Amino acid sequence: MSIDETLSSGTVLQSGTQVFTLEKILGRGGFGITYAATAQNGTRVAIKELFPEGLVQRLAGGRVIAHDRLEFERLLVRTQFEAETLQLLKHPSATKCYGWWKQNGTVYLAMELIKGDSLEKRLETGVKLREVEARAVLMACLGVLQELHGLGLLHRDIKPANIMLNPDRVELIDFGSAVKYKIGERIKRERLLTPMYAPLEQFGEEVQLTPATDFYALGKTLYHALTQTVPPSALERAAGATMRPIRDLEPSLSLSLAEVIDACLAMKLEERPQSAFQILQELQHGKNYNLPLPDQPRRPQIDIVMETLREFFKKPHNVIGVSFWLVIVIGILVSYFPTLMFIVAILGLFLMWFMSQSS
């Protein structure tokens, strides 16, 4: 990347009354450059600039021009959607977005400046995650995904580079590939995917995606992080490559976590967990979480009937109504069947008993 493609330290950006002074470059992806900056109130933030590699160039003064205006406009809309998505999320493990604005012919996002390194950098050191760390990553990502999926959105790009390991918490970042979804509807692929972590259904041009799409990528990320083994891609697996169960590589891993990871990595979308809640249940109860709970002590049916009748007769109008109709019915029966006097006496005693119980 040429130095001319980046904004220099000291560059001032402005969003309404908010002024940000750039400090240094934090990183670059295929679609943008991220800078460390300081707001006018002294808060340090990260500024993400849409600057898709190979599609734009920077002129003197910082202005950005696109070689393909139509594609760039699509990416502008996509970046704005990312900002709006982030502003909807309230989970502490979701990146905070303070706002977005247009300037220099492109769009900027002011975001939380995250301390710590990505999971990708951790893995590059050759140090794999311990189980307690993997569970922290899993729980943080599930919390964000549960909220995201509840909004009818998918992340679509979960991978080690998009998981930050902060000193105090794990954060899921880069929602630039987020998309709305509805069960049964097909989605046209709009952005590049990460082949190592993407499920098979994400490689098509018009595909049906569900929350299970994100769970595959999350499972693949954890598999890599716990074993330091780069697993075969979904395309390679479809062509015959095998991926061993994770406990074959990490025998000390707990069965509950291993089962969750292996289940997330099912090739068929419908065979994976379908919600974050389902994964949480599997972690707690194992894969047979959906079996009925042990039977609770059952009350005798007669007790239930008697309690229902007691509750009924506690209401005075019910007692009066039943008594009225009972007297009429008994009168008719006695007039035709004198021998039923014995039954009438029993019914009377029964009614008196219920009335005493309801008092």
Backbone hydrogen bonds, N-H to C=O, Kabsch-Sander energy under -0.5 kcal/mol:
donor,donor_aa,acceptor,acceptor_aa,energy
5,E,2,S,-1.8
6,T,3,I,-1.2
10,G,22,L,-2.8
11,T,8,S,-1.9
13,L,20,F,-2.9
15,S,18,Q,-2.7
16,G,14,Q,-0.5
18,Q,15,S,-2.5
20,F,13,L,-3.2
21,T,38,T,-2.4
22,L,11,T,-2.8
22,L,20,F,-0.6
23,E,36,A,-3.5
24,K,36,A,-1.0
26,L,34,T,-3.2
27,G,34,T,-1.5
29,G,32,G,-2.7
33,I,49,E,-1.9
34,T,27,G,-2.8
35,Y,47,I,-2.9
36,A,24,K,-2.7
37,A,45,V,-2.7
38,T,21,T,-2.1
39,A,43,T,-3.4
40,Q,19,V,-1.3
42,G,39,A,-2.2
45,V,37,A,-2.6
46,A,111,M,-2.9
47,I,35,Y,-2.8
48,K,46,A,-0.5
48,K,109,L,-2.6
49,E,33,I,-3.2
49,E,47,I,-0.6
50,L,107,V,-2.3
51,F,31,F,-1.7
51,F,49,E,-0.7
53,E,30,G,-2.1
55,L,52,P,-1.8
56,V,52,P,-1.1
57,Q,65,I,-2.2
59,L,63,R,-3.5
62,G,59,L,-1.9
63,R,60,A,-0.5
64,V,104,N,-3.2
65,I,57,Q,-2.5
67,H,55,L,-3.2
68,D,55,L,-0.7
69,R,67,H,-0.5
72,F,68,D,-2.3
73,E,69,R,-2.5
74,R,70,L,-1.7
75,L,71,E,-1.9
76,L,72,F,-2.2
77,V,73,E,-2.2
78,R,74,R,-2.1
79,T,75,L,-2.5
80,Q,76,L,-2.2
81,F,77,V,-2.2
82,E,78,R,-1.9
83,A,79,T,-2.1
84,E,80,Q,-2.4
85,T,81,F,-2.4
86,L,82,E,-2.5
87,Q,83,A,-2.0
88,L,84,E,-0.9
88,L,85,T,-0.9
89,L,85,T,-1.1
94,A,91,H,-2.0
95,T,172,L,-1.4
98,Y,96,K,-0.5
98,Y,110,A,-2.9
99,G,110,A,-1.1
101,W,108,Y,-1.9
103,Q,106,T,-2.0
106,T,103,Q,-2.1
108,Y,101,W,-2.9
109,L,48,K,-2.1
110,A,99,G,-2.8
111,M,46,A,-3.5
111,M,109,L,-0.6
112,E,96,K,-2.6
113,L,44,R,-0.6
114,I,112,E,-0.8
117,D,165,L,-0.8
119,L,160,P,-1.0
119,L,163,I,-2.9
120,E,160,P,-1.4
122,R,118,S,-1.7
123,L,119,L,-2.3
124,E,120,E,-1.8
125,T,121,K,-0.7
125,T,122,R,-1.0
126,G,123,L,-1.7
127,V,122,R,-1.0
128,K,126,G,-0.7
129,L,225,A,-2.6
134,A,130,R,-2.6
135,R,131,E,-2.7
136,A,132,V,-1.4
137,V,133,E,-2.3
138,L,134,A,-2.7
139,M,135,R,-2.9
140,A,136,A,-2.2
141,C,137,V,-2.5
142,L,138,L,-2.6
143,G,139,M,-2.0
144,V,140,A,-1.9
145,L,141,C,-2.9
146,Q,142,L,-2.7
147,E,143,G,-1.4
148,L,144,V,-2.9
149,H,145,L,-3.4
150,G,146,Q,-1.5
151,L,147,E,-0.9
151,L,148,L,-0.9
152,G,149,H,-1.8
153,L,148,L,-1.8
154,L,179,V,-2.3
162,N,159,K,-1.8
163,I,160,P,-1.4
164,M,171,E,-3.0
165,L,117,D,-3.1
166,N,164,M,-1.0
166,N,169,R,-1.9
171,E,164,M,-2.3
172,L,93,S,-3.0
173,I,162,N,-2.6
173,I,171,E,-0.5
178,A,175,F,-1.6
179,V,154,L,-1.6
181,Y,152,G,-2.1
185,E,182,K,-2.3
187,I,207,V,-4.3
189,R,205,E,-2.5
197,Y,194,T,-1.6
198,A,194,T,-1.8
202,Q,199,P,-1.5
203,F,200,L,-1.8
204,G,201,E,-0.7
207,V,187,I,-2.7
209,L,185,E,-0.5
209,L,207,V,-0.6
213,T,210,T,-2.4
214,D,210,T,-0.6
214,D,211,P,-0.6
215,F,211,P,-1.6
216,Y,212,A,-1.6
217,A,213,T,-1.3
218,L,214,D,-2.2
219,G,215,F,-2.7
220,K,216,Y,-2.6
221,T,217,A,-2.1
222,L,218,L,-2.2
223,Y,219,G,-2.4
224,H,220,K,-2.3
225,A,221,T,-2.5
226,L,222,L,-2.5
227,T,223,Y,-1.5
228,Q,224,H,-2.3
234,A,195,P,-0.7
234,A,198,A,-0.6
237,R,233,S,-2.4
238,A,234,A,-2.4
239,A,235,L,-1.3
240,G,237,R,-1.4
241,A,236,E,-2.6
244,R,242,T,-0.5
248,D,245,P,-1.8
249,L,245,P,-0.6
249,L,246,I,-0.9
250,E,246,I,-2.3
253,L,250,E,-1.9
258,A,254,S,-2.3
259,E,255,L,-2.7
260,V,256,S,-1.7
261,I,257,L,-2.4
262,D,258,A,-2.6
263,A,259,E,-2.3
264,C,260,V,-2.3
265,L,261,I,-1.2
266,A,263,A,-1.4
271,E,268,K,-1.5
272,R,269,L,-1.3
279,I,275,S,-1.6
280,L,276,A,-2.3
281,Q,277,F,-2.2
282,E,278,Q,-2.2
283,L,279,I,-2.4
284,Q,280,L,-1.7
285,H,281,Q,-3.2
286,G,282,E,-2.2
289,Y,286,G,-1.4
291,L,288,N,-2.0
303,D,300,P,-0.7
304,I,300,P,-1.4
305,V,301,Q,-2.2
306,M,302,I,-2.5
307,E,303,D,-2.3
308,T,304,I,-2.0
309,L,305,V,-2.2
310,R,306,M,-2.3
311,E,307,E,-2.4
312,F,308,T,-2.0
313,F,309,L,-2.5
314,K,310,R,-0.8
314,K,311,E,-0.6
315,K,312,F,-1.1
318,N,315,K,-1.1
319,V,315,K,-1.6
320,I,316,P,-2.6
321,G,317,H,-2.2
322,V,318,N,-2.7
323,S,319,V,-2.5
324,F,320,I,-2.5
325,W,321,G,-2.1
326,L,322,V,-2.4
327,V,323,S,-2.5
328,I,324,F,-1.9
329,V,325,W,-2.6
330,I,326,L,-2.8
331,G,327,V,-2.6
332,I,328,I,-2.2
333,L,329,V,-2.5
334,V,330,I,-2.9
335,S,331,G,-2.0
336,Y,332,I,-1.3
337,F,333,L,-3.0
340,L,337,F,-2.3
341,M,338,P,-1.6
342,F,339,T,-0.7
344,V,340,L,-2.3
345,A,341,M,-2.3
346,I,342,F,-1.8
347,L,343,I,-2.6
348,G,344,V,-2.4
349,L,345,A,-2.4
350,F,346,I,-2.5
351,L,347,L,-2.4
352,M,348,G,-2.5
353,W,349,L,-2.1
354,F,350,F,-2.0
355,M,351,L,-2.2
356,S,352,M,-2.0
357,Q,353,W,-2.0
358,S,354,F,-2.0
359,S,355,M,-0.6
